[in-house]
Amino acid sequence: MKFILLIALGLVALAAARPSDDIVDFELDDHEQEQEGQPGRAVQGEYSWTAPDGNEYYVKYEADRFGYRVVEDNVVPRVPDADLPEPADEDDEDDN
């Protein structure tokens, strides 16, 4: 019985000592951030916050040998292609 208990405690200690992929994981009243991966190699994460006006914003990102990239966010408003102005016709400038 003592041997089984000793093995069980050893497995629990091994599981607790195993390194986690979590690098950052915290939460405050109006801000939270999570980051996982291998520091200095490749990480993925997200952070979010509540603005003073009550709106909630978030950013999901990746950072690796190719740099820092925002994967998804609701911070910068999207502009549909249909709302973009038509490019000026170069022939119109020659008529002057």
N, C-alpha and C positions, 0 to 999 in steps of 0.2 A: 504494500500500500504506500509506503514512504517513497518507493522508487517511482511509482506512477505520479505521485504528488510532485516529486522533484522534476520529472519530465514535463509535467504540465506547467509548472512555474518557469522552467527553462524556455518552453515555447512561448509563453506570455512575454517573457523578458526579450526574447528574440524579435517577436512581432513589434514590441514597443520601441526597440532600438533600431529597427529597420528605417532607413532614411525615407522620408516622405517627399513627394514631388511638389508639395506646397512650399512656396517661397514666402509669399505674403498672403495673409488672410486676416483681415480685420474689418470691423464694422463700428461706425459711430452713429450718432443720431441722424446726421444728414449726409453721410459719406460712407462708402464701403469699397473695398478693393480686394481682389483675389489674383494671385499669380502662381502658375504652376510651370514646371519644366526643370531644365538644368541651367543654373545660373552661368552666364558667360558663353552658353552654347545656343540654347533655344528656349524661349518661354512664351506662354500664352496667358492672357489675363483679361481682366475687365475691371472697370471701376465705374462707379455711379455716384451721383450726388443730387441733392434737392436744392434748387435755386431759391433765393429769398422770395420769389413770386410763387413758389409752391410747385413749379414744374420739375419733373424728375428727368434726368439725363443720364445716358450711359455710353460707354465706349468699350468695345471689345477689340483686342489687338493681338498681334504676334510680333515677336522680335527674335531674329535669328541672323545667320550669316548674310542674309539679303537685306537686313535693316529692320526698322520699325514700321509696321503697317497696320493701319486701322482696318479691321475686318468688317465691323458693323458699328453704327452709332446712330443716335437720334439728335446729335448736337447741331450739326450743320444741315440746314434745310435742303432738301432735294429740289432741283429745278427740272421739271419735265422738259424733254426736248422740244415739244410743241410750243413752249413759251419763249424759246430763244429767238432773238431777232434774226431776220434773214440777212446773210452777208451782203454787203454793198456790191453791186455789179461793177466790175472794173471798167466796162465800156462806157458807163455813165460819166465817169471822170474825164474821158477823152473828148466828150462833146462840148466842153466849156471852151 
